[in-house]
Amino acid sequence: MMCNDLNIGNIIKKIRKEKGYSQRKLGELSGVSHTQIAIYETGKSIPTLETLEKIFNSLGYSVIQMISDYFKNLNKESEVV
């Protein structure tokens, strides 16, 4: 499974907004430029695992935790249908 299948950009954007961070603030915290974060959030590019770790660590998540949470939510949504 590729990260793009997980809608990684949407996940980054959702958690970033929940934290109240702008793209610029997330960039400062993660060391990833805010323009690159915008590119990831719009799905124009997929971050490397190293970059994902930087972004999610600065949001208080690990990549493993993010993937686990994604599948938990996916399972909850499929149970509702």
Secondary structure, DSSP 8 states (H G I E B T S, - for coil): --GGGGTHHHHHHHHHHHHT--HHHHHHHHTS-HHHHHHHHTTSS---HHHHHHHHHHTT--HHHHHHHHHHHHHHHHHH-
